[in-house]
Amino acid sequence: MKVILLSDVKKQGKKDEIIDVSDGYANNYLIKNKLAVAYTTGSKLKLDHQVQERKTNEELLIKNMQDMKTKLEGQILEFVVPVGRDGKMFGSISSKQVKEKLLMMGYDIPKNAVDIDRLDSLGIHDIKINLYKKIVAQIKINVIRK
């Protein structure tokens, strides 16, 4: 019996694949647990439509992320921090602070997208923001004495 997988099934295949399995396995496990649907002309058309829709949505998302990358790369974020007598700053700049600053500027990015090591010195620093898959924006952070 041919079925279309609705999700990844170990040792059988990945989501959206069309596989051939025994009738009992298809009916009693895959279809019963909503892991697959029977392969028919209608289900194949529906699958093709869903795949095309996902592809279109991903292309739009990639375009939006490329546009955001272009806008972000010209930005310099400034943080004013308190500094001790010896010139060292108290604490460090976190990814959460960077995310909040970007949100105030109109860029809504996830917190885990900000790739920042320990930023605990004054001056200009380059950081990476992982927007989507292989789309990475480089921005500058200027840490200034209070």
LONUMI-769854 format. One record per atom (N, C-alpha, C): residue in one letter; atom name; x, y, z; residue number from 0. Coordinates in Angstrom, 1 decimal. Each point is the difference from the previous one (the first is absolute). Layout:
N
+----+----+--------+--------+--------+-----+
! aa ! at !      u !      v !      w !   i !
+----+----+--------+--------+--------+-----+
!  a ! CA !      X !      Y !      Z ! NUM !
...
+----+----+--------+--------+--------+-----+
***
This chain:
146
+----+----+--------+--------+--------+-----+
! aa ! at !      u !      v !      w !   i !
+----+----+--------+--------+--------+-----+
!  m !  N !    0.9 !   -1.2 !    0.0 !   0 !
!  m ! CA !   -0.9 !    1.2 !    0.0 !   0 !
!  m !  C !    0.9 !    1.2 !    0.0 !   0 !
!  k !  N !   -0.3 !    1.0 !   -0.8 !   1 !
!  k ! CA !    0.7 !    1.2 !   -0.1 !   1 !
!  k !  C !   -0.6 !    1.0 !    1.0 !   1 !
!  v !  N !    0.9 !    0.7 !    0.7 !   2 !
!  v ! CA !   -0.5 !    1.1 !    0.9 !   2 !
!  v !  C !    0.9 !    1.2 !   -0.1 !   2 !
!  i !  N !   -0.5 !    1.1 !    0.4 !   3 !
!  i ! CA !    0.7 !    1.3 !    0.1 !   3 !
!  i !  C !    0.3 !    0.3 !    1.4 !   3 !
!  l !  N !    1.2 !    0.1 !    0.4 !   4 !
!  l ! CA !    0.4 !    0.2 !    1.4 !   4 !
!  l !  C !   -0.4 !    1.5 !    0.4 !   4 !
!  l !  N !   -0.6 !    0.1 !    1.1 !   5 !
!  l ! CA !   -0.3 !    1.4 !    0.6 !   5 !
!  l !  C !    1.0 !    0.5 !    0.9 !   5 !
!  s !  N !    0.9 !   -0.9 !    0.5 !   6 !
!  s ! CA !    1.1 !    0.4 !    0.8 !   6 !
!  s !  C !    1.1 !   -1.0 !   -0.2 !   6 !
!  d !  N !    1.2 !    0.2 !    0.5 !   7 !
!  d ! CA !    1.1 !   -0.9 !   -0.1 !   7 !
!  d !  C !   -0.3 !   -1.3 !    0.8 !   7 !
!  v !  N !    0.3 !   -1.1 !   -0.6 !   8 !
!  v ! CA !   -0.2 !   -1.3 !    0.6 !   8 !
!  v !  C !    1.3 !   -0.7 !    0.0 !   8 !
!  k !  N !    0.5 !   -0.4 !    1.1 !   9 !
!  k ! CA !    1.3 !   -0.7 !    0.1 !   9 !
!  k !  C !    0.0 !   -1.2 !   -0.8 !   9 !
!  k !  N !    1.1 !   -0.2 !   -0.8 !  10 !
!  k ! CA !    0.3 !   -1.1 !   -0.9 !  10 !
!  k !  C !   -1.0 !   -0.1 !   -1.2 !  10 !
!  q !  N !   -0.9 !    1.0 !   -0.1 !  11 !
!  q ! CA !   -1.0 !   -0.1 !   -1.1 !  11 !
!  q !  C !    0.2 !    1.2 !   -1.0 !  11 !
!  g !  N !    0.1 !    1.2 !    0.5 !  12 !
!  g ! CA !    0.2 !    1.1 !   -0.9 !  12 !
!  g !  C !   -0.3 !    1.3 !    0.7 !  12 !
!  k !  N !    0.2 !    1.1 !   -0.8 !  13 !
!  k ! CA !   -0.2 !    1.3 !    0.5 !  13 !
!  k !  C !   -1.4 !    0.5 !   -0.4 !  13 !
!  k !  N !   -0.3 !    1.1 !    0.7 !  14 !
!  k ! CA !   -1.3 !    0.7 !   -0.3 !  14 !
!  k !  C !   -0.2 !    0.3 !   -1.5 !  14 !
!  d !  N !   -1.2 !   -0.2 !   -0.5 !  15 !
!  d ! CA !   -0.4 !    0.2 !   -1.4 !  15 !
!  d !  C !    0.6 !   -1.0 !   -1.0 !  15 !
!  e !  N !    0.6 !   -1.0 !    0.5 !  16 !
!  e ! CA !    0.5 !   -1.1 !   -0.9 !  16 !
!  e !  C !   -1.2 !   -1.0 !   -0.3 !  16 !
!  i !  N !    0.1 !   -0.6 !   -1.2 !  17 !
!  i ! CA !   -1.0 !   -1.0 !   -0.3 !  17 !
!  i !  C !    0.7 !   -1.3 !    0.1 !  17 !
!  i !  N !   -0.5 !   -0.9 !    0.9 !  18 !
!  i ! CA !    0.7 !   -1.3 !    0.2 !  18 !
!  i !  C !   -1.0 !   -1.1 !   -0.2 !  18 !
!  d !  N !    0.5 !   -1.2 !   -0.2 !  19 !
!  d ! CA !   -0.8 !   -1.2 !   -0.2 !  19 !
!  d !  C !    0.3 !   -0.9 !    1.2 !  19 !
!  v !  N !   -1.1 !   -0.3 !    0.8 !  20 !
!  v ! CA !    0.1 !   -0.8 !    1.2 !  20 !
!  v !  C !   -1.1 !   -1.1 !   -0.1 !  20 !
!  s !  N !    0.0 !   -0.9 !    0.9 !  21 !
!  s ! CA !   -1.0 !   -1.0 !    0.1 !  21 !
!  s !  C !   -1.3 !    0.6 !    0.4 !  21 !
!  d !  N !   -1.1 !   -0.6 !   -0.4 !  22 !
!  d ! CA !   -1.4 !    0.5 !    0.3 !  22 !
!  d !  C !   -0.2 !    0.1 !    1.5 !  22 !
!  g !  N !    0.4 !   -1.1 !    0.7 !  23 !
!  g ! CA !   -0.2 !    0.0 !    1.5 !  23 !
!  g !  C !    0.8 !    1.1 !    0.7 !  23 !
!  y !  N !    1.2 !    0.2 !   -0.4 !  24 !
!  y ! CA !    0.9 !    1.1 !    0.6 !  24 !
!  y !  C !   -0.6 !    1.3 !   -0.3 !  24 !
!  a !  N !   -0.5 !    0.2 !   -1.2 !  25 !
!  a ! CA !   -0.6 !    1.3 !   -0.4 !  25 !
!  a !  C !   -1.2 !    0.3 !    0.8 !  25 !
!  n !  N !   -1.0 !   -1.0 !    0.0 !  26 !
!  n ! CA !   -1.3 !    0.3 !    0.6 !  26 !
!  n !  C !    0.1 !    0.0 !    1.5 !  26 !
!  n !  N !    0.8 !   -1.0 !    0.6 !  27 !
!  n ! CA !    0.0 !   -0.2 !    1.4 !  27 !
!  n !  C !    0.9 !    0.9 !    0.8 !  27 !
!  y !  N !    1.0 !    0.6 !   -0.7 !  28 !
!  y ! CA !    1.0 !    0.8 !    0.7 !  28 !
!  y !  C !    0.1 !    1.4 !   -0.6 !  28 !
!  l !  N !    0.3 !    0.1 !   -1.3 !  29 !
!  l ! CA !    0.3 !    1.3 !   -0.6 !  29 !
!  l !  C !   -1.3 !    0.9 !   -0.1 !  29 !
!  i !  N !   -1.0 !   -0.5 !   -0.5 !  30 !
!  i ! CA !   -1.2 !    0.7 !   -0.2 !  30 !
!  i !  C !   -0.8 !    0.2 !    1.3 !  30 !
!  k !  N !    0.0 !   -1.0 !    0.8 !  31 !
!  k ! CA !   -0.7 !    0.1 !    1.3 !  31 !
!  k !  C !    0.7 !    1.0 !    0.9 !  31 !
!  n !  N !    1.3 !    0.2 !    0.0 !  32 !
!  n ! CA !    0.7 !    0.9 !    0.8 !  32 !
!  n !  C !    0.2 !    1.4 !   -0.7 !  32 !
!  k !  N !   -0.6 !    0.1 !   -1.1 !  33 !
!  k ! CA !    0.0 !    1.3 !   -0.8 !  33 !
!  k !  C !    1.5 !    0.3 !   -0.4 !  33 !
!  l !  N !    0.7 !   -1.0 !   -0.3 !  34 !
!  l ! CA !    1.4 !    0.2 !   -0.5 !  34 !
!  l !  C !    0.0 !    0.0 !   -1.5 !  34 !
!  a !  N !   -1.1 !   -0.5 !   -0.7 !  35 !
!  a ! CA !   -0.1 !   -0.1 !   -1.4 !  35 !
!  a !  C !   -1.4 !    0.0 !   -0.4 !  35 !
!  v !  N !   -0.2 !    0.3 !   -1.3 !  36 !
!  v ! CA !   -1.3 !   -0.2 !   -0.7 !  36 !
!  v !  C !    0.1 !   -0.8 !   -1.2 !  36 !
!  a !  N !   -1.1 !   -0.7 !   -0.3 !  37 !
!  a ! CA !    0.1 !   -0.9 !   -1.2 !  37 !
!  a !  C !    0.3 !    0.8 !   -1.3 !  37 !
!  y !  N !    0.8 !   -0.5 !   -0.9 !  38 !
!  y ! CA !    0.3 !    0.7 !   -1.2 !  38 !
!  y !  C !   -1.2 !   -0.2 !   -1.0 !  38 !
!  t !  N !   -0.5 !    1.2 !   -0.3 !  39 !
!  t ! CA !   -1.1 !    0.1 !   -1.0 !  39 !
!  t !  C !    0.4 !    1.2 !   -0.9 !  39 !
!  t !  N !   -0.8 !    0.1 !   -1.1 !  40 !
!  t ! CA !    0.2 !    1.1 !   -0.9 !  40 !
!  t !  C !   -0.2 !    1.3 !    0.8 !  40 !
!  g !  N !   -1.1 !    0.0 !    0.8 !  41 !
!  g ! CA !   -0.4 !    1.2 !    0.8 !  41 !
!  g !  C !    1.1 !    0.4 !    1.0 !  41 !
!  s !  N !    0.5 !   -1.1 !    0.7 !  42 !
!  s ! CA !    1.0 !    0.3 !    1.0 !  42 !
!  s !  C !    1.3 !    0.4 !   -0.6 !  42 !
!  k !  N !    0.3 !   -0.5 !   -1.2 !  43 !
!  k ! CA !    1.2 !    0.4 !   -0.7 !  43 !
!  k !  C !   -0.1 !    1.5 !   -0.4 !  43 !
!  l !  N !   -1.1 !    0.4 !   -0.5 !  44 !
!  l ! CA !   -0.2 !    1.4 !   -0.4 !  44 !
!  l !  C !    0.1 !    0.9 !    1.2 !  44 !
!  k !  N !   -0.6 !   -0.4 !    1.1 !  45 !
!  k ! CA !    0.1 !    0.8 !    1.3 !  45 !
!  k !  C !    1.4 !    0.1 !    0.4 !  45 !
!  l !  N !    0.8 !   -1.1 !   -0.1 !  46 !
!  l ! CA !    1.4 !    0.0 !    0.4 !  46 !
!  l !  C !    0.7 !    1.0 !   -0.9 !  46 !
!  d !  N !   -0.2 !   -0.1 !   -1.3 !  47 !
!  d ! CA !    0.7 !    0.9 !   -0.9 !  47 !
!  d !  C !   -0.3 !    1.5 !    0.3 !  47 !
!  h !  N !   -1.3 !    0.3 !    0.3 !  48 !
!  h ! CA !   -0.4 !    1.3 !    0.4 !  48 !
!  h !  C !    0.7 !    0.5 !    1.3 !  48 !
!  q !  N !    0.1 !   -0.9 !    1.0 !  49 !
!  q ! CA !    0.6 !    0.4 !    1.3 !  49 !
!  q !  C !    1.5 !    0.2 !   -0.2 !  49 !
!  v !  N !    0.7 !   -0.8 !   -0.8 !  50 !
!  v ! CA !    1.4 !    0.1 !   -0.2 !  50 !
!  v !  C !    0.3 !    1.4 !   -0.8 !  50 !
!  q !  N !   -0.8 !    0.3 !   -1.0 !  51 !
!  q ! CA !    0.1 !    1.2 !   -0.7 !  51 !
!  q !  C !   -0.2 !    1.2 !    0.9 !  51 !
!  e !  N !   -1.0 !   -0.1 !    0.9 !  52 !
!  e ! CA !   -0.3 !    1.1 !    0.9 !  52 !
!  e !  C !    1.1 !    0.3 !    1.0 !  52 !
!  r !  N !    0.6 !   -1.1 !    0.5 !  53 !
!  r ! CA !    1.1 !    0.1 !    0.9 !  53 !
!  r !  C !    1.2 !    0.6 !   -0.7 !  53 !
!  k !  N !    0.2 !   -0.4 !   -1.2 !  54 !
!  k ! CA !    1.2 !    0.5 !   -0.8 !  54 !
!  k !  C !   -0.2 !    1.5 !   -0.2 !  54 !
!  t !  N !   -1.2 !    0.4 !   -0.4 !  55 !
!  t ! CA !   -0.3 !    1.5 !   -0.2 !  55 !
!  t !  C !    0.2 !    0.8 !    1.3 !  55 !
!  n !  N !   -0.5 !   -0.6 !    1.1 !  56 !
!  n ! CA !    0.1 !    0.7 !    1.3 !  56 !
!  n !  C !    1.5 !    0.1 !    0.4 !  56 !
!  e !  N !    0.8 !   -1.0 !   -0.2 !  57 !
!  e ! CA !    1.4 !    0.0 !    0.3 !  57 !
!  e !  C !    0.7 !    1.0 !   -0.9 !  57 !
!  e !  N !   -0.3 !    0.1 !   -1.2 !  58 !
!  e ! CA !    0.6 !    1.0 !   -0.9 !  58 !
!  e !  C !   -0.3 !    1.4 !    0.4 !  58 !
!  l !  N !   -1.2 !    0.2 !    0.5 !  59 !
!  l ! CA !   -0.4 !    1.3 !    0.5 !  59 !
!  l !  C !    0.8 !    0.4 !    1.3 !  59 !
!  l !  N !    0.1 !   -1.0 !    0.8 !  60 !
!  l ! CA !    0.7 !    0.1 !    1.3 !  60 !
!  l !  C !    1.5 !    0.3 !   -0.3 !  60 !
!  i !  N !    0.6 !   -0.7 !   -0.9 !  61 !
!  i ! CA !    1.4 !    0.3 !   -0.4 !  61 !
!  i !  C !    0.2 !    1.4 !   -0.5 !  61 !
!  k !  N !   -1.0 !    0.4 !   -0.9 !  62 !
!  k ! CA !    0.1 !    1.4 !   -0.5 !  62 !
!  k !  C !   -0.1 !    1.0 !    1.1 !  62 !
!  n !  N !   -0.9 !   -0.2 !    1.0 !  63 !
!  n ! CA !   -0.2 !    0.9 !    1.1 !  63 !
!  n !  C !    1.3 !    0.1 !    0.8 !  63 !
!  m !  N !    0.6 !   -1.2 !    0.3 !  64 !
!  m ! CA !    1.2 !   -0.1 !    0.8 !  64 !
!  m !  C !    1.2 !    0.7 !   -0.7 !  64 !
!  q !  N !    0.1 !   -0.2 !   -1.3 !  65 !
!  q ! CA !    1.0 !    0.7 !   -0.8 !  65 !
!  q !  C !   -0.1 !    1.5 !    0.1 !  65 !
!  d !  N !   -1.3 !    0.5 !   -0.1 !  66 !
!  d ! CA !   -0.2 !    1.4 !    0.1 !  66 !
!  d !  C !    0.3 !    0.5 !    1.4 !  66 !
!  m !  N !   -0.3 !   -0.8 !    1.1 !  67 !
!  m ! CA !    0.3 !    0.4 !    1.3 !  67 !
!  m !  C !    1.5 !    0.0 !    0.2 !  67 !
!  k !  N !    0.7 !   -0.9 !   -0.6 !  68 !
!  k ! CA !    1.5 !   -0.1 !    0.1 !  68 !
!  k !  C !    0.6 !    1.3 !   -0.6 !  68 !
!  t !  N !   -0.5 !    0.4 !   -1.1 !  69 !
!  t ! CA !    0.5 !    1.2 !   -0.7 !  69 !
!  t !  C !   -0.2 !    1.2 !    0.9 !  69 !
!  k !  N !   -1.1 !    0.1 !    0.7 !  70 !
!  k ! CA !   -0.3 !    1.2 !    0.8 !  70 !
!  k !  C !    0.8 !   -0.1 !    1.3 !  70 !
!  l !  N !    0.2 !   -1.2 !    0.6 !  71 !
!  l ! CA !    0.7 !   -0.1 !    1.2 !  71 !
!  l !  C !    1.5 !    0.3 !   -0.1 !  71 !
!  e !  N !    0.6 !   -0.4 !   -1.1 !  72 !
!  e ! CA !    1.4 !    0.1 !   -0.2 !  72 !
!  e !  C !    0.5 !    1.4 !    0.1 !  72 !
!  g !  N !   -0.9 !    1.0 !   -0.2 !  73 !
!  g ! CA !    0.5 !    1.4 !    0.1 !  73 !
!  g !  C !   -0.2 !    0.6 !    1.3 !  73 !
!  q !  N !   -0.5 !   -0.8 !    1.0 !  74 !
!  q ! CA !   -0.3 !    0.5 !    1.3 !  74 !
!  q !  C !    1.1 !   -0.1 !    1.0 !  74 !
!  i !  N !    0.1 !    1.0 !    0.9 !  75 !
!  i ! CA !    1.0 !   -0.1 !    1.1 !  75 !
!  i !  C !   -0.9 !    0.2 !    1.3 !  75 !
!  l !  N !    0.0 !   -1.0 !    0.8 !  76 !
!  l ! CA !   -0.7 !    0.1 !    1.3 !  76 !
!  l !  C !    0.9 !    0.6 !    1.0 !  76 !
!  e !  N !   -0.5 !    1.0 !    0.8 !  77 !
!  e ! CA !    0.8 !    0.6 !    1.0 !  77 !
!  e !  C !   -0.5 !   -0.4 !    1.4 !  77 !
!  f !  N !    0.9 !   -0.4 !    0.9 !  78 !
!  f ! CA !   -0.4 !   -0.3 !    1.3 !  78 !
!  f !  C !    0.9 !    0.9 !    1.0 !  78 !
!  v !  N !   -0.7 !    0.7 !    0.9 !  79 !
!  v ! CA !    0.7 !    0.8 !    0.9 !  79 !
!  v !  C !    0.0 !   -0.8 !    1.3 !  79 !
!  v !  N !    1.2 !   -0.3 !    0.5 !  80 !
!  v ! CA !    0.2 !   -0.8 !    1.2 !  80 !
!  v !  C !    0.8 !    0.7 !    1.1 !  80 !
!  p !  N !   -0.3 !   -0.3 !    1.3 !  81 !
!  p ! CA !    0.8 !    0.5 !    1.1 !  81 !
!  p !  C !    1.4 !   -0.7 !    0.0 !  81 !
!  v !  N !    1.0 !    0.9 !    0.3 !  82 !
!  v ! CA !    1.3 !   -0.5 !    0.0 !  82 !
!  v !  C !    0.7 !    0.3 !    1.4 !  82 !
!  g !  N !    0.8 !   -0.9 !    0.5 !  83 !
!  g ! CA !    0.7 !    0.2 !    1.2 !  83 !
!  g !  C !    1.2 !    0.9 !   -0.1 !  83 !
!  r !  N !    0.6 !    0.3 !    1.1 !  84 !
!  r ! CA !    1.2 !    0.9 !    0.0 !  84 !
!  r !  C !    1.1 !   -0.5 !   -0.9 !  84 !
!  d !  N !    0.2 !   -1.3 !   -0.1 !  85 !
!  d ! CA !    1.1 !   -0.6 !   -0.7 !  85 !
!  d !  C !   -0.4 !   -0.1 !   -1.5 !  85 !
!  g !  N !   -1.1 !    0.5 !   -0.5 !  86 !
!  g ! CA !   -0.4 !    0.0 !   -1.4 !  86 !
!  g !  C !   -0.7 !   -1.2 !   -0.5 !  86 !
!  k !  N !   -0.3 !   -1.0 !    0.9 !  87 !
!  k ! CA !   -0.7 !   -1.2 !   -0.3 !  87 !
!  k !  C !   -1.5 !    0.2 !    0.2 !  87 !
!  m !  N !   -0.8 !   -0.5 !   -0.9 !  88 !
!  m ! CA !   -1.4 !    0.1 !    0.1 !  88 !
!  m !  C !   -0.6 !   -1.0 !    1.0 !  88 !
!  f !  N !   -1.1 !    0.3 !    0.6 !  89 !
!  f ! CA !   -0.7 !   -0.9 !    0.9 !  89 !
!  f !  C !   -0.9 !   -0.9 !   -0.8 !  89 !
!  g !  N !    0.2 !   -1.3 !    0.1 !  90 !
!  g ! CA !   -0.8 !   -1.0 !   -0.7 !  90 !
!  g !  C !    0.4 !   -0.1 !   -1.5 !  90 !
!  s !  N !   -1.0 !   -0.4 !   -0.8 !  91 !
!  s ! CA !    0.3 !   -0.1 !   -1.4 !  91 !
!  s !  C !   -1.3 !    0.2 !   -0.8 !  91 !
!  i !  N !    0.1 !    0.1 !   -1.3 !  92 !
!  i ! CA !   -1.1 !    0.2 !   -0.9 !  92 !
!  i !  C !   -0.5 !   -1.4 !   -0.4 !  92 !
!  s !  N !   -1.3 !   -0.3 !    0.2 !  93 !
!  s ! CA !   -0.5 !   -1.3 !   -0.3 !  93 !
!  s !  C !   -0.8 !    0.0 !   -1.3 !  93 !
!  s !  N !   -0.3 !   -1.2 !   -0.5 !  94 !
!  s ! CA !   -0.8 !   -0.2 !   -1.2 !  94 !
!  s !  C !   -1.4 !    0.6 !    0.2 !  94 !
!  k !  N !   -0.5 !   -0.1 !    1.2 !  95 !
!  k ! CA !   -1.3 !    0.5 !    0.4 !  95 !
!  k !  C !    0.0 !    1.5 !   -0.2 !  95 !
!  q !  N !    1.0 !    0.7 !    0.4 !  96 !
!  q ! CA !    0.1 !    1.4 !   -0.1 !  96 !
!  q !  C !    0.1 !    0.4 !   -1.5 !  96 !
!  v !  N !    0.7 !   -0.7 !   -0.7 !  97 !
!  v ! CA !    0.1 !    0.3 !   -1.5 !  97 !
!  v !  C !   -1.3 !   -0.2 !   -0.6 !  97 !
!  k !  N !   -0.7 !   -1.1 !    0.3 !  98 !
!  k ! CA !   -1.3 !   -0.3 !   -0.6 !  98 !
!  k !  C !   -1.0 !    1.1 !    0.4 !  98 !
!  e !  N !    0.0 !    0.5 !    1.2 !  99 !
!  e ! CA !   -0.9 !    1.1 !    0.5 !  99 !
!  e !  C !    0.3 !    1.3 !   -0.8 !  99 !
!  k !  N !    1.3 !    0.3 !   -0.2 ! 100 !
!  k ! CA !    0.4 !    1.2 !   -0.7 ! 100 !
!  k !  C !   -0.5 !   -0.1 !   -1.5 ! 100 !
!  l !  N !    0.2 !   -1.2 !   -0.6 ! 101 !
!  l ! CA !   -0.5 !   -0.2 !   -1.4 ! 101 !
!  l !  C !   -1.5 !    0.1 !    0.0 ! 101 !
!  l !  N !   -0.7 !   -0.5 !    1.0 ! 102 !
!  l ! CA !   -1.5 !    0.1 !    0.0 ! 102 !
!  l !  C !   -0.4 !    1.4 !    0.1 ! 102 !
!  m !  N !    0.7 !    0.9 !    0.7 ! 103 !
!  m ! CA !   -0.4 !    1.4 !    0.1 ! 103 !
!  m !  C !    0.2 !    0.7 !   -1.3 ! 103 !
!  m !  N !    1.0 !   -0.6 !   -0.8 ! 104 !
!  m ! CA !    0.2 !    0.6 !   -1.3 ! 104 !
!  m !  C !   -0.9 !   -0.6 !   -1.1 ! 104 !
!  g !  N !   -0.8 !   -0.9 !    0.4 ! 105 !
!  g ! CA !   -1.0 !   -0.6 !   -1.0 ! 105 !
!  g !  C !    0.3 !   -1.3 !   -0.6 ! 105 !
!  y !  N !    1.1 !   -0.7 !    0.5 ! 106 !
!  y ! CA !    0.4 !   -1.3 !   -0.5 ! 106 !
!  y !  C !   -0.4 !   -1.0 !    1.0 ! 106 !
!  d !  N !   -0.9 !   -0.9 !   -0.3 ! 107 !
!  d ! CA !   -0.4 !   -1.1 !    0.9 ! 107 !
!  d !  C !    0.7 !   -1.3 !   -0.4 ! 107 !
!  i !  N !    1.0 !   -0.3 !    0.8 ! 108 !
!  i ! CA !    0.8 !   -1.2 !   -0.2 ! 108 !
!  i !  C !    0.0 !   -0.8 !    1.2 ! 108 !
!  p !  N !    0.1 !   -1.4 !   -0.1 ! 109 !
!  p ! CA !    0.1 !   -0.8 !    1.2 ! 109 !
!  p !  C !    1.2 !    0.2 !    0.8 ! 109 !
!  k !  N !    0.0 !   -0.2 !    1.3 ! 110 !
!  k ! CA !    1.1 !    0.2 !    0.9 ! 110 !
!  k !  C !    1.2 !   -0.8 !   -0.4 ! 110 !
!  n !  N !   -0.3 !   -1.3 !   -0.3 ! 111 !
!  n ! CA !    1.1 !   -0.9 !   -0.3 ! 111 !
!  n !  C !    0.6 !    0.3 !   -1.3 ! 111 !
!  a !  N !   -0.5 !    0.9 !   -0.8 ! 112 !
!  a ! CA !    0.6 !    0.4 !   -1.3 ! 112 !
!  a !  C !    1.3 !    0.8 !    0.2 ! 112 !
!  v !  N !    0.1 !    0.7 !    1.2 ! 113 !
!  v ! CA !    1.1 !    0.9 !    0.2 ! 113 !
!  v !  C !    1.2 !   -0.9 !    0.5 ! 113 !
!  d !  N !    1.1 !    0.0 !   -0.8 ! 114 !
!  d ! CA !    1.2 !   -0.8 !    0.2 ! 114 !
!  d !  C !    1.0 !    0.9 !    0.7 ! 114 !
!  i !  N !    0.0 !    0.0 !    1.3 ! 115 !
!  i ! CA !    0.9 !    0.9 !    0.7 ! 115 !
!  i !  C !    0.7 !   -0.8 !    1.1 ! 115 !
!  d !  N !    1.3 !    0.3 !    0.0 ! 116 !
!  d ! CA !    0.8 !   -0.6 !    1.1 ! 116 !
!  d !  C !    0.0 !    0.9 !    1.2 ! 116 !
!  r !  N !    0.9 !    0.0 !    0.8 ! 117 !
!  r ! CA !    0.1 !    0.9 !    1.1 ! 117 !
!  r !  C !    0.4 !    1.4 !   -0.4 ! 117 !
!  l !  N !   -0.9 !    0.9 !    0.0 ! 118 !
!  l ! CA !    0.3 !    1.4 !   -0.4 ! 118 !
!  l !  C !    0.1 !    0.8 !    1.2 ! 118 !
!  d !  N !    1.3 !    0.2 !    0.5 ! 119 !
!  d ! CA !    0.1 !    0.7 !    1.3 ! 119 !
!  d !  C !    1.2 !    1.0 !    0.0 ! 119 !
!  s !  N !    0.1 !    0.6 !   -1.2 ! 120 !
!  s ! CA !    1.0 !    1.1 !   -0.1 ! 120 !
!  s !  C !   -0.5 !    1.1 !   -0.8 ! 120 !
!  l !  N !    0.5 !    1.2 !    0.2 ! 121 !
!  l ! CA !   -0.4 !    1.2 !   -0.7 ! 121 !
!  l !  C !    0.5 !   -0.1 !   -1.5 ! 121 !
!  g !  N !   -0.7 !    0.8 !   -0.8 ! 122 !
!  g ! CA !    0.5 !    0.0 !   -1.4 ! 122 !
!  g !  C !   -1.0 !   -0.5 !   -1.0 ! 122 !
!  i !  N !    0.4 !   -0.2 !   -1.2 ! 123 !
!  i ! CA !   -0.9 !   -0.5 !   -1.1 ! 123 !
!  i !  C !    0.3 !   -1.5 !   -0.2 ! 123 !
!  h !  N !   -1.1 !   -0.8 !    0.0 ! 124 !
!  h ! CA !    0.1 !   -1.4 !   -0.2 ! 124 !
!  h !  C !   -0.9 !   -0.5 !   -1.1 ! 124 !
!  d !  N !    0.4 !   -1.0 !   -0.8 ! 125 !
!  d ! CA !   -0.8 !   -0.6 !   -1.0 ! 125 !
!  d !  C !   -0.7 !   -1.2 !    0.6 ! 125 !
!  i !  N !   -1.3 !   -0.1 !   -0.3 ! 126 !
!  i ! CA !   -0.7 !   -1.2 !    0.4 ! 126 !
!  i !  C !   -0.8 !   -0.5 !   -1.2 ! 126 !
!  k !  N !   -0.4 !   -1.3 !    0.1 ! 127 !
!  k ! CA !   -0.8 !   -0.6 !   -1.1 ! 127 !
!  k !  C !   -1.4 !   -0.2 !    0.5 ! 127 !
!  i !  N !   -0.9 !    0.1 !   -0.9 ! 128 !
!  i ! CA !   -1.4 !   -0.3 !    0.2 ! 128 !
!  i !  C !   -0.5 !   -1.0 !   -1.0 ! 128 !
!  n !  N !   -0.3 !   -1.2 !    0.5 ! 129 !
!  n ! CA !   -0.4 !   -1.1 !   -0.9 ! 129 !
!  n !  C !   -1.5 !    0.2 !   -0.3 ! 129 !
!  l !  N !   -0.4 !    0.5 !   -1.1 ! 130 !
!  l ! CA !   -1.4 !    0.3 !   -0.4 ! 130 !
!  l !  C !   -0.7 !   -1.2 !   -0.4 ! 130 !
!  y !  N !    0.6 !   -0.8 !   -0.9 ! 131 !
!  y ! CA !   -0.7 !   -1.2 !   -0.5 ! 131 !
!  y !  C !    1.0 !   -0.8 !   -0.8 ! 131 !
!  k !  N !    0.0 !   -1.3 !    0.4 ! 132 !
!  k ! CA !    0.9 !   -1.0 !   -0.6 ! 132 !
!  k !  C !    1.4 !    0.6 !   -0.3 ! 132 !
!  k !  N !    0.3 !    0.4 !   -1.2 ! 133 !
!  k ! CA !    1.4 !    0.5 !   -0.3 ! 133 !
!  k !  C !    0.0 !    1.5 !   -0.2 ! 133 !
!  i !  N !   -1.0 !    0.7 !    0.5 ! 134 !
!  i ! CA !   -0.1 !    1.5 !   -0.1 ! 134 !
!  i !  C !    0.5 !    0.5 !    1.3 ! 134 !
!  v !  N !    1.2 !    0.6 !    0.0 ! 135 !
!  v ! CA !    0.6 !    0.6 !    1.2 ! 135 !
!  v !  C !    0.3 !    1.4 !   -0.3 ! 135 !
!  a !  N !   -0.4 !    0.9 !    1.0 ! 136 !
!  a ! CA !    0.3 !    1.4 !   -0.1 ! 136 !
!  a !  C !    1.1 !    0.3 !    1.0 ! 136 !
!  q !  N !    0.9 !    0.9 !   -0.4 ! 137 !
!  q ! CA !    1.1 !    0.5 !    0.8 ! 137 !
!  q !  C !   -0.4 !    1.4 !    0.4 ! 137 !
!  i !  N !   -0.1 !    0.3 !    1.3 ! 138 !
!  i ! CA !   -0.2 !    1.3 !    0.5 ! 138 !
!  i !  C !    1.0 !    0.5 !    1.0 ! 138 !
!  k !  N !    0.1 !    1.3 !    0.2 ! 139 !
!  k ! CA !    1.0 !    0.5 !    0.9 ! 139 !
!  k !  C !   -0.7 !    0.5 !    1.3 ! 139 !
!  i !  N !    0.7 !   -0.3 !    1.1 ! 140 !
!  i ! CA !   -0.5 !    0.5 !    1.3 ! 140 !
!  i !  C !    1.1 !    0.9 !    0.6 ! 140 !
!  n !  N !   -0.4 !    1.2 !    0.3 ! 141 !
!  n ! CA !    0.9 !    1.0 !    0.6 ! 141 !
!  n !  C !   -0.3 !    0.1 !    1.5 ! 141 !
!  v !  N !    0.9 !   -0.4 !    0.8 ! 142 !
!  v ! CA !   -0.2 !    0.0 !    1.5 ! 142 !
!  v !  C !    0.7 !    1.3 !    0.5 ! 142 !
!  i !  N !   -0.7 !    0.9 !    0.6 ! 143 !
!  i ! CA !    0.5 !    1.3 !    0.4 ! 143 !
!  i !  C !   -0.1 !    0.2 !    1.5 ! 143 !
!  r !  N !    1.0 !    0.7 !    0.5 ! 144 !
!  r ! CA !    0.1 !    0.3 !    1.4 ! 144 !
!  r !  C !   -1.2 !    1.0 !    0.4 ! 144 !
!  k !  N !   -0.5 !   -0.3 !    1.2 ! 145 !
!  k ! CA !   -1.1 !    0.9 !    0.5 ! 145 !
!  k !  C !    0.5 !    1.2 !    0.6 ! 145 !
+----+----+--------+--------+--------+-----+
***
